[in-house]
Amino acid sequence: MHTRTARVADLPAVLALVRQHRADAHAEDVLAGHTRLNAAASGFRRLLEDPEHRVVLAVLPGPNPAAGGAGGEVPVGLAVLGLDPLSLVLGNPQVTVDTFVVHREHRRRGAGAVLLAAAARYAEETGAAHVVAAVAGHEAERQRFFARMGFAPLTTRRIVGLDSLTRSLAAWQRSGLPVPAPRRALSSRRRPAPRTLRGVGVAAEG
């Protein structure tokens, strides 16, 4: 098993792995409630040609050319690598690992490890000191894998559809709840004078 950068000709294999990833993560239900195959195909076609990202495939030699990608390879894993824009602005570049997926029939055979090795090489090429992977909270198997590889919890990201957010904001406005006042910094508050014990200073000095 080895990894290579995906090409436009690999788009069908890439989309097959992406569909599995979304099904495992229940992403379609969360994002839109239905599968948008045309949008995914168009987006990933552009992604494969985007110099700011690298789509990596884990591949096995296949029995015949019809079984998979070029030269009879069978794509069994996928990772989308990129550089976090904010980390670049802050001078601490971080490689992001998104859409990390291993085919159900090829798990626990090293595909995940070779994909992370590709991410490490990409980090070395780009001068990044850290690799950050996006994993949903309910993906227990994936959480355990990244933990074994030394990844520590970083942050929690939440997602909401625009329609849902708009309804929530409208309901909040109708409720008439006031906007919480900003808390004053501790340094701006008057601090009480320190308490002293009578005679202690004199006795110590005497």
Stockholm file with secondary structure:
# STOCKHOLM 1.0

chainA/1-206         MHTRTARVADLPAVLALVRQHRADAHAEDVLAGHTRLNAAASGFRRLLEDPEHRVVLAVLPGPNPAAGGAGGEVPVGLAVLGLDPLSLVLGNPQVTVDTFVVHREHRRRGAGAVLLAAAARYAEETGAAHVVAAVAGHEAERQRFFARMGFAPLTTRRIVGLDSLTRSLAAWQRSGLPVPAPRRALSSRRRPAPRTLRGVGVAAEG
#=GR chainA/1-206 SS CEEEECCGGGHHHHHHHHHHHHHHHTHHHHHTSSCCHHHHHHHHHHHHTCTTEEEEEEEEECSSGGGSSGGGEEEEEEEEEEECHHHHHTTCCEEEEEEEEECGGGTTSSHHHHHHHHHHHHHHHHTCSEEEECCCTTCHHHHHHHHHTTCCCCCCCCCCCHHHHHHHHHHHHHHTCCCCCCCCCGGGSCCCCCCCCTTHHHHHHC
#=GC SS_cons         CEEEECCGGGHHHHHHHHHHHHHHHTHHHHHTSSCCHHHHHHHHHHHHTCTTEEEEEEEEECSSGGGSSGGGEEEEEEEEEEECHHHHHTTCCEEEEEEEEECGGGTTSSHHHHHHHHHHHHHHHHTCSEEEECCCTTCHHHHHHHHHTTCCCCCCCCCCCHHHHHHHHHHHHHHTCCCCCCCCCGGGSCCCCCCCCTTHHHHHHC
//
